[in-house]
Amino acid sequence: MSPVDLVLYVAPQSPASVRARRNLAVLLDDYDEDGIRLVVRDVASDTALAESDHVVFTPTLIVRIGDAVARVVGDLADSSAITNVLAMGGLEKKQ
């Protein structure tokens, strides 16, 4: 199985972006790191990539599973959306 690709777009000085990074790190601790590739991008530094990913708000998490793409916007405090998307990609929490 291919790893799930996650791209978190942030504005580093934004409190919501700081919370999103922290919340995502806590969530991903429950998963095998071999199944996930995570990249964090600053929208100010990576404007072309943010534009190509259709990022309008920060923080935005882009989840790519094969050809499927999901977006989760906000501080990621409610992890259920991410957990559901990862499960659809075949990733389950570690035992």
Secondary structure, 3 states (H helix, E strand, C coil): CCCEEEEEEECCCCHHHHHHHHHHHHHHCCCCHHHEEEEEEECCCCHHHHHHCCCCCCCEEEEEECCEEEEEECCCCCCHHHHHHHHHCCCCCCC
